[in-house]
Amino acid sequence: MNETMLADIPGRGVDALKQLRAMTADICDVVPLTAEDDFHVTTVTMMTRNALLVDTRATDQEYDRTPAHVARGAMDHFQITLCVEGEMRFSSGRREVTMGPGAICLIDMAQPNRTVLRGGGSRTRLMAIILQRNMLAPRLAHPDAATATLLPSNHPHTRLLASHYAALTLPPEPEAGSAEATIEAIADIVAAAAGGTADIAAGVERAERHLYLAMIKRRIADNLETDALTADELCRHFQISRATLYRLFEADGGLSHYVREQRLNLAFPPADIAVRGGHAADRPRRRHALQQRFHLHSRIPPQVRLDAGRTEGAGRQLAPRDRCGPDHRHGAASTGPPPHLVAVETVPDLSPARSRDMTPITAGCSANPRVLP
């Protein structure tokens, strides 16, 4: 995300309620459903070039957007709202939906509506992706009839979408793609669920593949130092078939190749000055190369050597000798297999594990693996 801002209404209670009402006078009426002294709202906003992500925690309250508010023209965007905790009831015209944790709803703010939040003794938490009308409306066959479209927690796409809401709040991972591309894919899938155009319906598979691949690559980046990157483990975690997983990584040369390249990039980061010269800073990287079974410098991909700023001669000086026997260059026998025949998929690194954890914030997920066409 490009920018993060905390918008916490100062204090709580009557003064906070008065301030919120002043801020939203042209948007909706705010009605607390608890004692005014207990009223509180906390909102965090994160911006991209094509959307605004709003993370809200609130006590029980009601928002009433009347025809008079709509006529003022202060807001005509769409919201794709995920309920994380508590309950949200939304109604617009004759349509009414109730959302529990894990459910997603499309809301058209250009129409009168009413929203009721109930936290069951706690606060309700909602995450909303706010899109300009000119971005989502062209994707919908009937834009004015799309409001209150519900994707329940057991919908095939809900877990996938909810995981990306969580990922959008994390620092970007280059391999996982841009936040803007993720927003576009989410918009395509929600538009298809709400009745998209023919072009959108035909592109749902592409959007779904983009989201799955971004989510899996983020998990790979977060677990390069662990054994959690086997095909079986990834299939179990993301509830997809092995055939789907392999197809997703065809453009990257296959899953094993992709994981190996990412581990080598971790061991030899681009423009890392410390790897030049063969000093003590190189020892963890040499150890990592051994773990990945790159016993000879010639087995390390040339582009990795170049990205690390390593010359051919310096690389040979750093390359560890085969620990199983004499120098390979003399053709002597070795008790170990040739480096190019050794599997590398499940070999862990010994450097400290990363601290980030990408746990999807959703509930009611289907336990059946999905096979993408």
C-alpha positions as CSV (number, residue, x, y, z in Angstrom):
1,M,0.0,0.0,0.0
2,N,1.2,3.5,-0.7
3,E,0.1,5.3,2.5
4,T,-1.4,4.4,5.9
5,M,-3.3,6.7,8.2
6,L,-4.8,6.2,11.6
7,A,-8.1,8.1,12.0
8,D,-9.0,7.5,15.7
9,I,-11.9,9.7,16.9
10,P,-10.4,11.4,20.0
11,G,-11.5,9.7,23.2
12,R,-14.8,8.0,23.4
13,G,-18.3,8.7,24.4
14,V,-20.4,11.8,23.8
15,D,-17.6,14.0,22.5
16,A,-16.4,11.4,20.0
17,L,-20.0,10.9,18.8
18,K,-20.5,14.6,18.2
19,Q,-17.2,14.8,16.2
20,L,-18.1,11.8,14.1
21,R,-21.6,13.2,13.4
22,A,-20.0,16.5,12.3
23,M,-17.6,14.7,10.0
24,T,-20.4,12.5,8.3
25,A,-23.2,15.1,8.2
26,D,-23.3,15.0,4.4
27,I,-22.9,11.2,4.2
28,C,-25.2,9.5,6.8
29,D,-26.8,9.8,10.2
30,V,-25.0,8.1,13.0
31,V,-27.1,6.4,15.7
32,P,-25.4,4.7,18.7
33,L,-27.0,1.5,19.9
34,T,-25.2,1.6,23.2
35,A,-25.0,4.3,25.9
36,E,-23.4,7.3,24.3
37,D,-20.7,7.2,26.9
38,D,-19.6,3.8,25.5
39,F,-19.5,5.0,21.9
40,H,-16.1,4.5,20.1
41,V,-14.9,4.0,16.5
42,T,-11.3,3.4,15.3
43,T,-10.5,3.5,11.5
44,V,-7.3,2.8,9.7
45,T,-7.1,3.7,6.0
46,M,-4.6,2.5,3.4
47,M,-4.4,3.9,-0.1
48,T,-3.4,2.6,-3.5
49,R,-3.5,4.2,-6.9
50,N,-6.9,2.6,-7.6
51,A,-8.6,2.1,-4.2
52,L,-8.9,2.9,-0.5
53,L,-8.8,0.1,2.1
54,V,-10.6,1.0,5.3
55,D,-10.2,-1.1,8.5
56,T,-12.9,-0.2,11.1
57,R,-13.6,-1.3,14.6
58,A,-16.8,0.1,16.1
59,T,-19.2,-0.4,19.0
60,D,-22.8,-1.2,18.2
61,Q,-24.3,1.6,16.0
62,E,-26.4,2.4,13.0
63,Y,-25.6,4.4,9.9
64,D,-28.7,5.7,8.0
65,R,-28.0,7.1,4.5
66,T,-31.2,8.7,3.4
67,P,-32.4,10.0,0.0
68,A,-31.5,13.5,1.2
69,H,-27.9,12.4,1.8
70,V,-27.7,10.8,-1.6
71,A,-29.1,14.0,-3.3
72,R,-26.2,16.0,-1.9
73,G,-23.9,14.0,-4.2
74,A,-21.0,13.6,-1.7
75,M,-20.4,10.0,-2.3
76,D,-21.3,7.6,-5.2
77,H,-18.6,4.9,-4.9
78,F,-18.8,1.1,-4.4
79,Q,-17.6,-0.7,-1.3
80,I,-16.6,-4.4,-1.1
81,T,-16.9,-5.0,2.6
82,L,-15.5,-8.0,4.5
83,C,-16.9,-8.8,8.0
84,V,-14.1,-9.9,10.2
85,E,-15.7,-9.9,13.6
86,G,-19.2,-9.3,14.9
87,E,-22.3,-8.9,12.7
88,M,-23.4,-6.4,10.0
89,R,-26.9,-6.0,8.7
90,F,-27.2,-4.0,5.5
91,S,-30.4,-3.0,3.6
92,S,-31.0,-1.0,0.5
93,G,-34.5,-0.8,-1.0
94,R,-36.1,-4.3,-0.8
95,R,-32.8,-6.0,-0.5
96,E,-31.4,-7.0,3.0
97,V,-28.4,-9.1,3.9
98,T,-26.9,-10.2,7.2
99,M,-23.1,-10.7,7.4
100,G,-21.2,-12.8,9.9
101,P,-17.4,-13.3,10.1
102,G,-16.0,-14.2,6.7
103,A,-18.8,-12.9,4.6
104,I,-18.4,-10.2,1.9
105,C,-20.9,-7.8,0.5
106,L,-21.0,-5.3,-2.4
107,I,-22.5,-2.0,-1.4
108,D,-23.5,0.9,-3.8
109,M,-23.2,4.1,-1.9
110,A,-25.1,6.0,-4.6
111,Q,-28.4,4.5,-3.3
112,P,-30.1,5.0,0.1
113,N,-29.1,2.4,2.6
114,R,-29.0,1.4,6.2
115,T,-26.2,-0.4,8.1
116,V,-26.5,-1.9,11.6
117,L,-23.4,-3.1,13.5
118,R,-23.8,-5.6,16.4
119,G,-20.7,-6.9,18.1
120,G,-22.3,-9.2,20.6
121,G,-20.7,-7.6,23.6
122,S,-17.5,-6.6,21.7
123,R,-16.7,-4.4,18.8
124,T,-17.5,-5.2,15.2
125,R,-14.6,-5.2,12.7
126,L,-15.1,-4.5,9.0
127,M,-12.6,-4.2,6.2
128,A,-13.8,-2.4,3.1
129,I,-12.2,-1.8,-0.3
130,I,-13.6,1.5,-1.7
131,L,-13.7,1.8,-5.5
132,Q,-14.5,4.7,-7.7
133,R,-17.8,4.1,-9.7
134,N,-16.0,4.5,-13.0
135,M,-13.8,1.5,-12.1
136,L,-16.5,-1.1,-11.0
137,A,-19.6,0.0,-12.9
138,P,-18.2,-0.9,-16.4
139,R,-17.6,-4.5,-15.0
140,L,-21.3,-4.9,-14.0
141,A,-24.1,-5.8,-16.5
142,H,-26.6,-3.9,-14.3
143,P,-24.7,-1.5,-12.0
144,D,-27.7,0.0,-10.4
145,A,-29.0,-3.4,-9.3
146,A,-25.8,-4.8,-7.8
147,T,-26.0,-3.4,-4.3
148,A,-26.4,-5.9,-1.4
149,T,-24.8,-8.7,-3.4
150,L,-23.6,-11.2,-0.7
151,L,-20.8,-13.7,-0.9
152,P,-21.4,-15.9,2.2
153,S,-18.5,-17.3,4.2
154,N,-18.8,-20.6,2.4
155,H,-18.8,-19.1,-1.1
156,P,-16.0,-20.7,-3.3
157,H,-14.2,-17.3,-3.6
158,T,-14.7,-15.9,-0.1
159,R,-11.6,-17.4,1.5
160,L,-9.4,-16.4,-1.4
161,L,-10.7,-12.8,-1.3
162,A,-10.5,-12.5,2.5
163,S,-6.8,-13.6,2.5
164,H,-6.0,-10.7,0.2
165,Y,-7.7,-8.2,2.4
166,A,-5.2,-9.3,5.1
167,A,-2.2,-9.3,2.6
168,L,-3.0,-5.8,1.4
169,T,-2.2,-4.5,4.9
170,L,1.3,-6.0,4.8
171,P,4.5,-4.6,3.3
172,P,4.5,-5.4,-0.5
173,E,6.2,-8.6,-1.8
174,P,7.5,-7.9,-5.4
175,E,7.0,-11.6,-6.3
176,A,3.4,-11.4,-5.3
177,G,2.5,-8.6,-7.7
178,S,1.3,-5.1,-7.1
179,A,-1.6,-4.1,-4.8
180,E,-3.2,-2.4,-7.8
181,A,-3.3,-5.7,-9.8
182,T,-4.8,-7.5,-6.8
183,I,-7.5,-4.9,-6.4
184,E,-8.4,-5.3,-10.1
185,A,-8.6,-9.1,-9.7
186,I,-10.8,-8.7,-6.6
187,A,-13.1,-6.3,-8.5
188,D,-13.4,-8.8,-11.4
189,I,-14.4,-11.7,-9.1
190,V,-17.0,-9.6,-7.1
191,A,-18.4,-8.1,-10.3
192,A,-18.9,-11.6,-11.7
193,A,-20.7,-12.7,-8.5
194,A,-23.0,-9.6,-8.8
195,G,-23.7,-10.2,-12.5
196,G,-20.8,-9.0,-14.6
197,T,-20.5,-8.3,-18.2
198,A,-19.7,-11.1,-20.7
199,D,-16.0,-10.0,-20.7
200,I,-15.8,-10.1,-16.9
201,A,-17.5,-13.5,-16.8
202,A,-14.9,-14.9,-19.3
203,G,-12.0,-13.4,-17.3
204,V,-12.9,-14.8,-13.8
205,E,-10.5,-17.7,-14.2
206,R,-7.7,-15.3,-15.0
207,A,-8.5,-13.2,-12.0
208,E,-8.7,-16.3,-9.8
209,R,-5.4,-17.6,-11.0
210,H,-3.8,-14.2,-10.3
211,L,-5.0,-14.1,-6.7
212,Y,-4.0,-17.7,-6.0
213,L,-0.6,-17.2,-7.4
214,A,0.0,-14.0,-5.5
215,M,-1.2,-15.6,-2.3
216,I,1.0,-18.7,-2.8
217,K,4.1,-16.6,-3.7
218,R,3.7,-14.5,-0.6
219,R,3.6,-17.7,1.5
220,I,6.7,-19.0,-0.2
221,A,8.5,-15.7,0.5
222,D,7.5,-15.9,4.2
223,N,8.7,-19.5,4.6
224,L,11.9,-19.8,2.6
225,E,13.8,-20.9,5.7
226,T,11.3,-23.7,6.6
227,D,10.2,-27.1,5.3
228,A,6.6,-25.8,4.6
229,L,7.0,-25.4,0.9
230,T,6.4,-28.9,-0.4
231,A,3.7,-29.4,-3.0
232,D,1.6,-31.4,-0.5
233,E,1.9,-28.7,2.2
234,L,1.0,-25.9,-0.2
235,C,-2.0,-27.9,-1.6
236,R,-3.2,-28.6,2.0
237,H,-2.8,-25.0,3.1
238,F,-4.6,-23.4,0.1
239,Q,-7.1,-26.2,-0.5
240,I,-6.2,-26.7,-4.1
241,S,-5.3,-29.8,-6.1
242,R,-1.7,-30.7,-7.0
243,A,-2.5,-30.3,-10.7
244,T,-3.8,-26.7,-10.1
245,L,-0.6,-25.9,-8.2
246,Y,1.7,-27.1,-10.9
247,R,-0.3,-25.2,-13.6
248,L,0.0,-22.0,-11.6
249,F,3.8,-22.2,-11.7
250,E,4.3,-23.3,-15.3
251,A,5.3,-19.8,-16.4
252,D,7.9,-19.8,-13.6
253,G,9.6,-23.0,-14.7
254,G,7.7,-25.2,-12.2
255,L,7.2,-25.0,-8.4
256,S,10.6,-26.6,-7.4
257,H,12.5,-24.3,-9.7
258,Y,10.7,-21.2,-8.4
259,V,11.3,-22.2,-4.7
260,R,15.0,-22.9,-5.4
261,E,15.5,-19.6,-7.2
262,Q,13.9,-17.7,-4.3
263,R,16.1,-19.4,-1.8
264,L,19.1,-18.6,-3.8
265,N,18.0,-15.0,-4.1
266,L,17.7,-15.0,-0.3
267,A,21.2,-16.4,0.0
268,F,22.7,-14.0,-2.6
269,P,20.6,-10.9,-2.5
270,P,21.1,-8.5,-5.4
271,A,23.5,-5.6,-4.8
272,D,24.7,-7.1,-1.5
273,I,28.1,-5.6,-1.1
274,A,28.9,-8.0,1.8
275,V,29.2,-11.0,-0.5
276,R,32.1,-9.5,-2.3
277,G,35.6,-10.5,-1.2
278,G,35.0,-13.8,0.5
279,H,35.0,-12.5,4.1
280,A,33.2,-13.8,7.1
281,A,29.9,-12.3,5.9
282,D,30.0,-15.0,3.1
283,R,29.9,-18.0,5.4
284,P,26.1,-18.2,5.9
285,R,25.7,-17.8,2.1
286,R,28.2,-20.6,1.5
287,R,26.4,-22.8,4.0
288,H,23.1,-22.0,2.2
289,A,24.6,-23.0,-1.1
290,L,25.7,-26.3,0.4
291,Q,22.3,-26.9,1.8
292,Q,20.8,-26.2,-1.7
293,R,23.3,-28.8,-3.1
294,F,25.2,-26.2,-5.2
295,H,28.6,-27.8,-4.3
296,L,30.3,-26.0,-7.2
297,H,30.2,-22.4,-8.2
298,S,29.4,-23.4,-11.8
299,R,26.2,-24.9,-10.5
300,I,24.9,-21.6,-9.2
301,P,22.9,-19.9,-11.9
302,P,25.0,-17.2,-13.7
303,Q,22.3,-14.5,-13.2
304,V,22.4,-15.1,-9.4
305,R,26.2,-14.6,-9.4
306,L,25.9,-11.4,-11.4
307,D,23.1,-10.1,-9.2
308,A,25.3,-10.7,-6.2
309,G,28.1,-8.7,-7.7
310,R,30.4,-11.7,-7.8
311,T,33.0,-12.1,-10.5
312,E,33.8,-15.5,-12.0
313,G,37.2,-15.7,-10.2
314,A,35.9,-14.5,-6.9
315,G,33.1,-17.0,-7.1
316,R,35.4,-19.9,-7.6
317,Q,37.4,-18.9,-4.5
318,L,34.2,-18.9,-2.5
319,A,32.7,-22.1,-3.9
320,P,33.2,-24.9,-1.3
321,R,34.9,-28.0,-2.4
322,D,33.0,-31.2,-2.5
323,R,33.1,-32.5,1.1
324,C,32.6,-36.1,-0.1
325,G,35.9,-36.5,-1.9
326,P,38.8,-34.9,-3.8
327,D,38.4,-31.9,-6.1
328,H,35.9,-32.6,-8.9
329,R,38.2,-30.9,-11.4
330,H,40.7,-33.8,-11.2
331,G,38.0,-36.3,-12.0
332,A,38.4,-38.2,-8.8
333,A,35.6,-40.4,-7.5
334,S,33.0,-39.0,-5.1
335,T,30.7,-40.8,-2.7
336,G,27.8,-38.3,-3.2
337,P,25.6,-37.9,-6.2
338,P,26.3,-35.2,-8.8
339,P,25.0,-31.8,-7.8
340,H,22.6,-31.6,-10.7
341,L,20.9,-34.9,-9.7
342,V,20.1,-33.9,-6.1
343,A,16.6,-32.7,-5.2
344,V,16.5,-29.3,-3.7
345,E,12.8,-28.6,-3.0
346,T,12.6,-29.4,0.7
347,V,16.1,-28.4,2.0
348,P,15.7,-25.7,4.7
349,D,17.9,-22.7,5.3
350,L,19.5,-22.1,8.8
351,S,19.1,-18.3,8.8
352,P,16.5,-16.9,11.3
353,A,12.9,-17.3,10.3
354,R,10.8,-14.3,9.3
355,S,8.3,-13.0,11.7
356,R,5.3,-12.3,9.4
357,D,2.4,-14.7,9.5
358,M,-0.2,-14.7,6.8
359,T,-3.2,-16.3,8.5
360,P,-6.4,-15.7,6.5
361,I,-9.0,-13.6,8.5
362,T,-12.0,-15.6,7.6
363,A,-14.3,-18.3,8.8
364,G,-16.5,-21.0,7.3
365,C,-14.0,-22.1,4.6
366,S,-14.7,-25.1,2.5
367,A,-12.5,-28.1,3.2
368,N,-12.7,-29.5,-0.4
369,P,-9.7,-28.9,-2.6
370,R,-10.6,-26.8,-5.7
371,V,-9.4,-27.6,-9.2
372,L,-9.1,-24.6,-11.4
373,P,-9.9,-25.2,-15.1
